[in-house]
Amino acid sequence: MNNVKKTSQTRLVVAIALFAAAVISAMALTALGNRSDTYWVARHSLIPGTEISESDLAQVQVALGQISSDYLSKNSSVVGSYVLRAITKNELLSVSAVSDIPRGAKSGQVPISIRSSDMPSDMEIGEAIDIYWVPEVMGLEKSGPPDLVISGAFLNSINRKANNFGSDISLTISIVNDQIFSLLGATSSGRLVIVRSNG
């Protein structure tokens, strides 16, 4: 009987030890999964081709778990890198969104003025846009078709306050350098219409 009792006690101790080990292991895995690290986020919208400076960045603590390697932590050197795609305000900087080498042609910032009715009212900074040129009709002249001037540009800034003093809105458009002359040439006559890019 004593042997049976000792065996039962041994089994109970082993069972308790295994249960405790399982609980501790689960707690450790949960703690590791919920561990927060510090990552870079965009302080404001960033346009493709932009060279990132300190003023463009902020830090945030988040728990990313298994996808943490897809994003740039505070230990990553980001300043001086180039933006490869549009990054929205407060978006985490992913590894695929920035590079030490600019992709394609560098971009320039071009200020333009358009009528408030020639752009969607809910358009926001950082959106991809297409720009069309619409000829002005003079007298009895027949209106010609609109032309696509720029495709795949980005909206860098909007000054809607200017609309309080008239019907125009001031914009800054980010486009590759070899498109700047086309855009400036289209501002000499007619009007420009901003359309959300489907690409």
MDAnalysis code that builds the backbone (N, CA, C; Angstrom):
import MDAnalysis as mda
import numpy as np

u = mda.Universe.empty(597, n_residues=199, atom_resindex=np.repeat(np.arange(199), 3), trajectory=True)
u.add_TopologyAttr("name", ["N", "CA", "C"] * 199)
u.add_TopologyAttr("resid", np.arange(1, 200))
u.add_TopologyAttr("resname", ["MET", "ASN", "ASN", "VAL", "LYS", "LYS", "THR", "SER", "GLN", "THR", "ARG", "LEU", "VAL", "VAL", "ALA", "ILE", "ALA", "LEU", "PHE", "ALA", "ALA", "ALA", "VAL", "ILE", "SER", "ALA", "MET", "ALA", "LEU", "THR", "ALA", "LEU", "GLY", "ASN", "ARG", "SER", "ASP", "THR", "TYR", "TRP", "VAL", "ALA", "ARG", "HIS", "SER", "LEU", "ILE", "PRO", "GLY", "THR", "GLU", "ILE", "SER", "GLU", "SER", "ASP", "LEU", "ALA", "GLN", "VAL", "GLN", "VAL", "ALA", "LEU", "GLY", "GLN", "ILE", "SER", "SER", "ASP", "TYR", "LEU", "SER", "LYS", "ASN", "SER", "SER", "VAL", "VAL", "GLY", "SER", "TYR", "VAL", "LEU", "ARG", "ALA", "ILE", "THR", "LYS", "ASN", "GLU", "LEU", "LEU", "SER", "VAL", "SER", "ALA", "VAL", "SER", "ASP", "ILE", "PRO", "ARG", "GLY", "ALA", "LYS", "SER", "GLY", "GLN", "VAL", "PRO", "ILE", "SER", "ILE", "ARG", "SER", "SER", "ASP", "MET", "PRO", "SER", "ASP", "MET", "GLU", "ILE", "GLY", "GLU", "ALA", "ILE", "ASP", "ILE", "TYR", "TRP", "VAL", "PRO", "GLU", "VAL", "MET", "GLY", "LEU", "GLU", "LYS", "SER", "GLY", "PRO", "PRO", "ASP", "LEU", "VAL", "ILE", "SER", "GLY", "ALA", "PHE", "LEU", "ASN", "SER", "ILE", "ASN", "ARG", "LYS", "ALA", "ASN", "ASN", "PHE", "GLY", "SER", "ASP", "ILE", "SER", "LEU", "THR", "ILE", "SER", "ILE", "VAL", "ASN", "ASP", "GLN", "ILE", "PHE", "SER", "LEU", "LEU", "GLY", "ALA", "THR", "SER", "SER", "GLY", "ARG", "LEU", "VAL", "ILE", "VAL", "ARG", "SER", "ASN", "GLY"])
u.atoms.positions = np.array([
    [0.828, -1.208, 0.000],
    [0.000, 0.000, 0.000],
    [0.870, 1.268, 0.000],
    [1.963, 1.173, 0.773],
    [2.842, 2.349, 0.826],
    [3.442, 2.658, -0.541],
    [3.807, 1.576, -1.274],
    [4.371, 1.786, -2.603],
    [3.358, 2.438, -3.542],
    [2.098, 1.986, -3.445],
    [1.037, 2.562, -4.279],
    [0.834, 4.032, -3.936],
    [0.866, 4.343, -2.641],
    [0.680, 5.727, -2.194],
    [1.824, 6.609, -2.681],
    [3.067, 6.099, -2.580],
    [4.224, 6.871, -3.029],
    [4.173, 7.114, -4.536],
    [3.731, 6.077, -5.273],
    [3.613, 6.214, -6.721],
    [2.587, 7.271, -7.088],
    [1.468, 7.282, -6.390],
    [0.413, 8.275, -6.637],
    [0.909, 9.678, -6.335],
    [1.649, 9.817, -5.231],
    [2.191, 11.128, -4.869],
    [3.202, 11.617, -5.921],
    [4.037, 10.651, -6.396],
    [5.029, 11.002, -7.417],
    [4.347, 11.482, -8.693],
    [3.313, 10.782, -9.105],
    [2.566, 11.171, -10.303],
    [1.924, 12.540, -10.131],
    [1.408, 12.796, -8.923],
    [0.780, 14.092, -8.657],
    [1.805, 15.217, -8.744],
    [3.002, 14.972, -8.155],
    [4.060, 15.985, -8.197],
    [4.498, 16.244, -9.630],
    [4.654, 15.181, -10.421],
    [5.042, 15.323, -11.821],
    [3.989, 16.082, -12.605],
    [2.715, 15.765, -12.365],
    [1.612, 16.434, -13.063],
    [1.595, 17.927, -12.744],
    [1.785, 18.242, -11.449],
    [1.789, 19.648, -11.029],
    [2.967, 20.380, -11.668],
    [4.123, 19.714, -11.704],
    [5.317, 20.329, -12.301],
    [5.121, 20.581, -13.788],
    [4.530, 19.623, -14.495],
    [4.271, 19.789, -15.922],
    [3.271, 20.910, -16.174],
    [2.239, 20.983, -15.329],
    [1.239, 22.048, -15.468],
    [1.864, 23.426, -15.243],
    [2.702, 23.509, -14.197],
    [3.365, 24.783, -13.891],
    [4.295, 25.185, -15.031],
    [5.013, 24.203, -15.580],
    [5.904, 24.503, -16.702],
    [5.134, 25.004, -17.907],
    [3.978, 24.383, -18.159],
    [3.150, 24.807, -19.295],
    [2.635, 26.232, -19.104],
    [2.216, 26.545, -17.882],
    [1.704, 27.890, -17.585],
    [2.807, 28.928, -17.739],
    [3.990, 28.620, -17.190],
    [5.115, 29.559, -17.281],
    [5.530, 29.768, -18.734],
    [5.558, 28.675, -19.509],
    [5.918, 28.778, -20.925],
    [4.928, 29.635, -21.693],
    [3.626, 29.439, -21.423],
    [2.594, 30.238, -22.099],
    [2.717, 31.712, -21.737],
    [2.990, 31.986, -20.457],
    [3.141, 33.380, -20.023],
    [4.353, 34.026, -20.676],
    [5.440, 33.257, -20.808],
    [6.652, 33.798, -21.435],
    [6.422, 34.103, -22.902],
    [5.725, 33.197, -23.603],
    [5.434, 33.425, -25.019],
    [4.521, 34.627, -25.205],
    [3.544, 34.775, -24.317],
    [2.633, 35.925, -24.388],
    [3.390, 37.223, -24.159],
    [4.292, 37.193, -23.179],
    [5.077, 38.396, -22.888],
    [5.957, 38.773, -24.068],
    [6.550, 37.778, -24.708],
    [7.386, 38.053, -25.884],
    [6.558, 38.576, -27.041],
    [5.348, 38.020, -27.215],
    [4.487, 38.453, -28.311],
    [3.964, 39.861, -28.125],
    [3.808, 40.276, -26.859],
    [3.265, 41.606, -26.573],
    [4.349, 42.646, -26.330],
    [5.614, 42.269, -26.526],
    [6.705, 43.203, -26.268],
    [6.686, 44.338, -27.286],
    [6.728, 45.533, -26.788],
    [6.709, 46.704, -27.664],
    [8.128, 47.148, -27.980],
    [8.329, 47.543, -29.212],
    [9.591, 48.132, -29.631],
    [9.311, 49.497, -30.251],
    [10.347, 50.281, -30.438],
    [10.194, 51.626, -30.981],
    [10.510, 51.612, -32.475],
    [9.587, 52.185, -33.264],
    [9.720, 52.193, -34.722],
    [9.571, 53.618, -35.246],
    [10.080, 53.823, -36.474],
    [9.967, 55.124, -37.135],
    [8.602, 55.250, -37.806],
    [7.994, 56.436, -37.671],
    [6.769, 56.771, -38.400],
    [6.970, 58.112, -39.095],
    [6.154, 58.353, -40.103],
    [6.232, 59.621, -40.833],
    [5.512, 60.709, -40.042],
    [6.215, 61.806, -39.792],
    [5.600, 62.934, -39.065],
    [4.538, 63.626, -39.922],
    [4.708, 63.552, -41.243],
    [3.746, 64.090, -42.194],
    [3.840, 63.265, -43.466],
    [2.996, 63.523, -44.426],
    [3.009, 62.749, -45.673],
    [4.330, 62.940, -46.402],
    [4.858, 61.838, -46.923],
    [6.126, 61.864, -47.650],
    [5.890, 61.441, -49.091],
    [6.482, 62.183, -49.998],
    [6.281, 61.997, -51.430],
    [7.428, 61.168, -52.018],
    [7.147, 60.277, -52.968],
    [8.216, 59.511, -53.609],
    [9.319, 60.412, -54.164],
    [10.566, 60.013, -53.953],
    [11.705, 60.793, -54.407],
    [12.260, 61.717, -53.346],
    [11.515, 61.905, -52.240],
    [11.956, 62.793, -51.173],
    [13.114, 62.174, -50.388],
    [14.127, 62.986, -50.090],
    [15.200, 62.537, -49.206],
    [14.765, 62.800, -47.766],
    [14.760, 61.774, -46.951],
    [14.223, 61.862, -45.594],
    [15.175, 62.613, -44.678],
    [14.620, 63.573, -43.924],
    [15.395, 64.328, -42.937],
    [14.819, 64.043, -41.544],
    [15.509, 64.518, -40.521],
    [15.055, 64.288, -39.144],
    [13.668, 64.870, -38.895],
    [13.373, 65.997, -39.541],
    [12.083, 66.658, -39.327],
    [10.920, 65.870, -39.928],
    [11.218, 64.888, -40.771],
    [10.176, 64.068, -41.393],
    [9.764, 62.897, -40.507],
    [10.508, 62.651, -39.414],
    [10.346, 61.414, -38.663],
    [9.865, 61.635, -37.238],
    [9.189, 60.623, -36.730],
    [8.817, 60.560, -35.322],
    [8.939, 59.102, -34.903],
    [8.850, 58.844, -33.594],
    [8.963, 57.475, -33.095],
    [7.697, 57.074, -32.358],
    [7.381, 55.795, -32.414],
    [6.202, 55.275, -31.725],
    [6.512, 53.869, -31.239],
    [5.949, 53.508, -30.088],
    [6.131, 52.159, -29.551],
    [4.943, 51.292, -29.935],
    [5.208, 50.189, -30.603],
    [4.155, 49.254, -31.013],
    [4.678, 47.831, -30.883],
    [3.748, 46.887, -30.733],
    [4.071, 45.465, -30.705],
    [3.689, 44.864, -32.047],
    [4.674, 44.545, -32.867],
    [4.414, 44.045, -34.213],
    [4.550, 42.529, -34.322],
    [5.148, 41.915, -33.324],
    [5.254, 40.462, -33.333],
    [6.045, 39.941, -34.519],
    [5.443, 38.993, -35.260],
    [6.147, 38.306, -36.342],
    [6.461, 39.214, -37.530],
    [5.748, 40.334, -37.671],
    [5.979, 41.206, -38.827],
    [6.944, 42.360, -38.500],
    [7.577, 42.281, -37.336],
    [8.467, 43.376, -36.923],
    [9.615, 43.589, -37.903],
    [10.060, 42.522, -38.562],
    [11.183, 42.656, -39.492],
    [10.810, 43.407, -40.772],
    [9.511, 43.638, -40.990],
    [9.063, 44.355, -42.185],
    [9.146, 45.869, -42.020],
    [9.408, 46.333, -40.786],
    [9.390, 47.768, -40.506],
    [10.715, 48.222, -39.902],
    [10.971, 49.515, -39.990],
    [12.249, 50.082, -39.568],
    [12.185, 50.524, -38.110],
    [13.013, 49.913, -37.275],
    [13.051, 50.262, -35.865],
    [13.920, 51.493, -35.647],
    [13.930, 51.973, -34.411],
    [14.706, 53.180, -34.093],
    [16.202, 52.951, -34.289],
    [16.614, 51.684, -34.329],
    [18.024, 51.372, -34.529],
    [18.440, 51.444, -35.995],
    [17.452, 51.586, -36.885],
    [17.742, 51.676, -38.314],
    [18.090, 53.110, -38.684],
    [19.070, 53.278, -39.541],
    [19.465, 54.605, -40.005],
    [18.568, 55.000, -41.182],
    [17.658, 55.931, -40.944],
    [16.664, 56.311, -41.948],
    [16.968, 57.661, -42.592],
    [17.517, 58.586, -41.822],
    [17.825, 59.925, -42.344],
    [18.794, 59.812, -43.521],
    [18.439, 60.470, -44.621],
    [19.259, 60.414, -45.819],
    [18.785, 59.388, -46.824],
    [17.832, 58.534, -46.396],
    [17.240, 57.565, -47.325],
    [16.217, 58.268, -48.215],
    [15.780, 57.569, -49.260],
    [14.821, 58.129, -50.204],
    [13.495, 57.377, -50.144],
    [12.412, 58.130, -50.296],
    [11.074, 57.548, -50.278],
    [10.780, 56.936, -51.649],
    [10.365, 55.668, -51.656],
    [10.086, 54.975, -52.911],
    [8.611, 55.005, -53.293],
    [7.738, 55.173, -52.303],
    [6.295, 55.261, -52.566],
    [5.700, 56.263, -51.591],
    [4.474, 56.674, -51.867],
    [3.828, 57.652, -50.986],
    [3.622, 57.058, -49.591],
    [4.006, 57.818, -48.576],
    [3.844, 57.409, -47.178],
    [2.956, 58.438, -46.497],
    [1.880, 57.982, -45.868],
    [0.934, 58.902, -45.242],
    [1.396, 59.301, -43.845],
    [0.818, 60.362, -43.333],
    [1.140, 60.845, -41.990],
    [0.875, 59.754, -40.958],
    [1.802, 59.575, -40.027],
    [1.734, 58.605, -38.933],
    [1.840, 57.148, -39.393],
    [2.206, 56.920, -40.650],
    [2.390, 55.554, -41.136],
    [3.756, 55.030, -40.719],
    [3.810, 53.766, -40.284],
    [5.081, 53.130, -39.986],
    [5.913, 53.020, -41.260],
    [7.205, 53.266, -41.142],
    [8.088, 53.162, -42.309],
    [8.462, 51.700, -42.530],
    [8.019, 51.156, -43.635],
    [8.345, 49.768, -43.956],
    [9.670, 49.698, -44.691],
    [10.287, 48.527, -44.641],
    [11.566, 48.322, -45.302],
    [11.443, 48.558, -46.807],
    [10.300, 48.188, -47.373],
    [10.107, 48.303, -48.822],
    [9.780, 49.719, -49.284],
    [9.518, 50.640, -48.337],
    [9.099, 51.994, -48.717],
    [10.247, 52.970, -48.857],
    [11.428, 52.611, -48.373],
    [12.573, 53.520, -48.436],
    [13.797, 52.787, -48.967],
    [14.754, 53.554, -49.463],
    [15.985, 52.977, -50.005],
    [17.111, 53.984, -49.870],
    [18.338, 53.467, -49.808],
    [19.507, 54.351, -49.776],
    [19.752, 54.994, -51.133],
    [19.182, 54.415, -52.174],
    [19.350, 54.917, -53.543],
    [17.995, 55.325, -54.096],
    [17.844, 56.542, -54.631],
    [16.548, 56.951, -55.185],
    [16.164, 56.093, -56.378],
    [14.901, 55.722, -56.452],
    [14.418, 54.928, -57.579],
    [13.970, 55.849, -58.704],
    [14.567, 55.682, -59.859],
    [14.170, 56.484, -61.010],
    [14.634, 57.923, -60.890],
    [13.962, 58.807, -61.612],
    [14.344, 60.222, -61.636],
    [13.947, 60.919, -60.338],
    [14.729, 61.928, -59.981],
    [14.403, 62.707, -58.791],
    [13.212, 63.607, -59.067],
    [12.521, 63.962, -57.991],
    [11.317, 64.769, -58.147],
    [11.568, 66.225, -57.785],
    [10.720, 67.096, -58.326],
    [10.757, 68.509, -57.995],
    [9.389, 68.947, -57.499],
    [9.348, 70.059, -56.769],
    [8.099, 70.581, -56.215],
    [7.682, 71.816, -57.017],
    [6.507, 71.744, -57.635],
    [6.048, 72.818, -58.515],
    [4.778, 73.450, -57.941],
    [4.799, 74.761, -57.678],
    [3.580, 75.430, -57.201],
    [2.671, 75.794, -58.378],
    [1.387, 75.534, -58.230],
    [0.419, 75.920, -59.249],
    [-0.829, 76.464, -58.564],
    [-1.659, 77.127, -59.337],
    [-2.929, 77.645, -58.841],
    [-4.038, 77.126, -59.747],
    [-5.099, 76.597, -59.133],
    [-6.217, 76.079, -59.916],
    [-7.527, 76.604, -59.335],
    [-8.601, 76.472, -60.100],
    [-9.913, 76.814, -59.576],
    [-10.332, 75.787, -58.526],
    [-11.041, 76.237, -57.517],
    [-11.470, 75.330, -56.448],
    [-12.373, 74.221, -56.963],
    [-13.079, 74.486, -58.064],
    [-13.986, 73.488, -58.631],
    [-13.266, 72.471, -59.508],
    [-11.966, 72.662, -59.737],
    [-11.216, 71.782, -60.631],
    [-10.400, 70.730, -59.887],
    [-10.779, 70.463, -58.629],
    [-10.124, 69.429, -57.842],
    [-11.140, 68.860, -56.852],
    [-11.145, 67.546, -56.600],
    [-12.058, 66.986, -55.597],
    [-11.890, 67.671, -54.252],
    [-12.976, 68.014, -53.616],
    [-12.920, 68.786, -52.374],
    [-12.329, 67.988, -51.213],
    [-12.369, 66.658, -51.304],
    [-11.866, 65.837, -50.202],
    [-10.465, 65.300, -50.462],
    [-9.795, 65.814, -51.463],
    [-8.443, 65.341, -51.775],
    [-7.475, 65.758, -50.681],
    [-6.529, 64.858, -50.346],
    [-5.604, 65.100, -49.246],
    [-4.149, 65.030, -49.714],
    [-3.284, 65.615, -48.909],
    [-1.850, 65.613, -49.194],
    [-1.345, 64.168, -49.273],
    [-0.476, 63.923, -50.249],
    [0.103, 62.606, -50.406],
    [-0.586, 61.732, -51.438],
    [-1.757, 62.170, -51.929],
    [-2.483, 61.367, -52.906],
    [-1.823, 61.435, -54.285],
    [-1.926, 60.319, -55.006],
    [-1.451, 60.285, -56.396],
    [-2.501, 60.945, -57.287],
    [-2.050, 61.765, -58.221],
    [-2.985, 62.533, -59.062],
    [-2.560, 62.513, -60.524],
    [-3.529, 62.755, -61.396],
    [-3.283, 63.039, -62.805],
    [-3.720, 64.481, -63.053],
    [-3.023, 65.176, -63.953],
    [-3.338, 66.577, -64.235],
    [-3.713, 66.715, -65.706],
    [-4.894, 67.247, -65.949],
    [-5.379, 67.462, -67.316],
    [-5.395, 68.939, -67.632],
    [-5.124, 69.252, -68.891],
    [-5.215, 70.633, -69.386],
    [-6.498, 70.766, -70.197],
    [-7.310, 71.759, -69.831],
    [-8.583, 72.010, -70.520],
    [-8.495, 73.372, -71.184],
    [-8.652, 73.443, -72.525],
    [-8.542, 74.742, -73.217],
    [-9.709, 75.657, -72.861],
    [-9.409, 76.940, -72.817],
    [-10.455, 77.938, -72.573],
    [-11.152, 78.241, -73.898],
    [-12.455, 78.349, -73.860],
    [-13.229, 78.681, -75.066],
    [-13.379, 80.187, -75.155],
    [-12.968, 80.772, -76.282],
    [-13.058, 82.219, -76.492],
    [-14.120, 82.505, -77.549],
    [-15.129, 83.256, -77.167],
    [-16.184, 83.632, -78.105],
    [-16.921, 82.428, -78.661],
    [-16.946, 82.315, -79.998],
    [-17.677, 81.232, -80.652],
    [-16.766, 80.059, -81.020],
    [-15.544, 80.082, -80.517],
    [-14.630, 78.988, -80.830],
    [-15.162, 77.663, -80.298],
    [-14.851, 76.595, -81.031],
    [-15.233, 75.263, -80.595],
    [-14.183, 74.736, -79.621],
    [-14.652, 74.203, -78.506],
    [-13.726, 73.711, -77.493],
    [-13.036, 72.430, -77.951],
    [-11.699, 72.384, -77.752],
    [-10.952, 71.180, -78.081],
    [-10.985, 70.205, -76.917],
    [-10.513, 68.980, -77.155],
    [-10.522, 67.969, -76.089],
    [-9.459, 68.268, -75.042],
    [-9.685, 67.846, -73.806],
    [-8.653, 68.024, -72.778],
    [-7.471, 67.105, -73.049],
    [-6.311, 67.494, -72.558],
    [-5.097, 66.697, -72.716],
    [-4.581, 66.269, -71.347],
    [-4.086, 65.036, -71.282],
    [-3.418, 64.574, -70.065],
    [-1.999, 65.124, -70.067],
    [-1.719, 66.020, -69.111],
    [-0.412, 66.677, -69.052],
    [0.566, 65.864, -68.212],
    [0.135, 65.473, -67.014],
    [0.995, 64.756, -66.079],
    [0.221, 63.565, -65.517],
    [0.871, 62.420, -65.473],
    [0.273, 61.232, -64.877],
    [1.155, 60.733, -63.733],
    [0.531, 60.336, -62.631],
    [1.287, 59.773, -61.510],
    [2.060, 60.781, -60.699],
    [1.571, 62.021, -60.636],
    [2.189, 63.025, -59.764],
    [1.631, 62.847, -58.347],
    [2.160, 63.638, -57.411],
    [1.682, 63.550, -56.032],
    [1.402, 64.950, -55.498],
    [0.362, 65.022, -54.681],
    [-0.034, 66.294, -54.081],
    [0.789, 66.512, -52.822],
    [1.622, 67.541, -52.848],
    [2.553, 67.781, -51.751],
    [2.005, 68.754, -50.708],
    [1.203, 69.730, -51.142],
    [0.594, 70.667, -50.187],
    [-0.636, 71.308, -50.813],
    [-1.553, 71.721, -49.946],
    [-2.780, 72.411, -50.374],
    [-2.965, 73.631, -49.488],
    [-3.140, 74.790, -50.097],
    [-3.449, 76.004, -49.342],
    [-4.895, 76.391, -49.633],
    [-5.806, 75.820, -48.841],
    [-7.227, 76.098, -49.048],
    [-7.615, 77.488, -48.527],
    [-6.761, 78.102, -47.699],
    [-7.061, 79.432, -47.174],
    [-7.137, 80.451, -48.292],
    [-6.358, 80.203, -49.352],
    [-6.387, 81.136, -50.479],
    [-7.769, 81.192, -51.099],
    [-8.549, 80.127, -50.919],
    [-9.890, 80.078, -51.480],
    [-10.826, 81.080, -50.820],
    [-10.465, 81.531, -49.616],
    [-11.301, 82.513, -48.913],
    [-11.280, 83.872, -49.604],
    [-10.247, 84.115, -50.415],
    [-10.106, 85.414, -51.074],
    [-10.439, 85.351, -52.560],
    [-10.910, 84.215, -53.022],
    [-11.254, 84.079, -54.433],
    [-11.637, 82.654, -54.748],
    [-11.594, 82.323, -56.027],
    [-12.010, 80.989, -56.446],
    [-10.834, 80.059, -56.700],
    [-9.614, 80.510, -56.415],
    [-8.427, 79.701, -56.692],
    [-7.883, 79.037, -55.434],
    [-7.208, 77.888, -55.636],
    [-6.515, 77.154, -54.573],
    [-5.058, 77.018, -54.986],
    [-4.154, 77.228, -54.037],
    [-2.725, 77.074, -54.312],
    [-2.292, 75.662, -53.926],
    [-1.587, 75.011, -54.846],
    [-1.113, 73.646, -54.632],
    [0.385, 73.568, -54.880],
    [1.024, 72.571, -54.288],
    [2.386, 72.208, -54.663],
    [2.347, 70.761, -55.126],
    [2.834, 70.541, -56.340],
    [2.785, 69.227, -56.958],
    [4.190, 68.641, -57.017],
    [4.330, 67.374, -56.641],
    [5.612, 66.686, -56.729],
    [5.630, 65.838, -57.991],
    [6.540, 66.171, -58.907],
    [6.659, 65.436, -60.170],
    [8.136, 65.209, -60.478],
    [8.406, 64.242, -61.338],
    [9.801, 64.009, -61.724],
    [10.285, 65.210, -62.536],
    [11.571, 65.467, -62.463],
    [12.127, 66.698, -63.025],
    [11.848, 66.892, -64.515],
    [11.825, 65.799, -65.286],
    [11.638, 65.974, -66.732],
    [10.188, 66.264, -67.126],
    [9.274, 66.338, -66.128],
    [7.891, 66.701, -66.406],
    [7.568, 68.144, -66.041],
    [8.535, 68.805, -65.410],
    [8.277, 70.161, -64.913],
    [7.937, 71.123, -66.049],
    [8.676, 71.068, -67.145],
    [8.416, 71.987, -68.253],
    [7.026, 71.770, -68.845],
    [6.591, 70.511, -68.926],
    [5.253, 70.218, -69.452],
    [4.181, 70.837, -68.573],
    [4.366, 70.737, -67.256],
    [3.376, 71.291, -66.340],
    [3.364, 72.811, -66.398],
    [4.529, 73.427, -66.384],
    [4.591, 74.887, -66.435],
    [4.041, 75.416, -67.753],
    [4.305, 74.696, -68.853],
    [3.771, 75.120, -70.139],
    [2.253, 75.092, -70.173],
    [1.658, 74.141, -69.452],
    [0.200, 74.027, -69.444],
    [-0.470, 75.118, -68.621],
    [0.306, 75.830, -67.788],
    [-0.282, 76.892, -66.968],
    [-0.386, 78.221, -67.714],
    [0.202, 78.298, -68.915],
    [0.225, 79.577, -69.637],
    [-1.137, 79.938, -70.219],
    [-1.981, 78.970, -70.488],
    [-3.329, 79.235, -71.005],
    [-4.236, 78.073, -70.603],
    [-5.529, 78.277, -70.766],
    [-6.463, 77.234, -70.378],
    [-6.497, 77.056, -68.869],
    [-6.963, 75.902, -68.419],
    [-7.009, 75.630, -66.980],
    [-6.609, 74.191, -66.722],
    [-6.166, 73.958, -65.499],
    [-5.732, 72.631, -65.091],
    [-6.792, 71.987, -64.206],
    [-7.015, 70.698, -64.411],
    [-7.975, 69.939, -63.622],
    [-7.235, 68.784, -62.956],
    [-7.412, 68.649, -61.651],
    [-6.755, 67.617, -60.874],
    [-7.695, 66.426, -60.705],
    [-7.217, 65.240, -61.035],
    [-8.025, 64.013, -60.946],
    [-7.258, 62.984, -60.138],
    [-7.948, 62.249, -59.291],
    [-7.299, 61.155, -58.562],
    [-6.767, 60.120, -59.551],
    [-5.543, 59.697, -59.314],
    [-4.937, 58.722, -60.206],
    [-5.473, 57.326, -59.892],
    [-5.790, 56.576, -60.932],
    [-6.258, 55.202, -60.750],
    [-5.106, 54.229, -60.738],
    [-3.922, 54.733, -61.040],
    [-2.749, 53.868, -61.075],
    [-2.117, 53.767, -59.726],
])
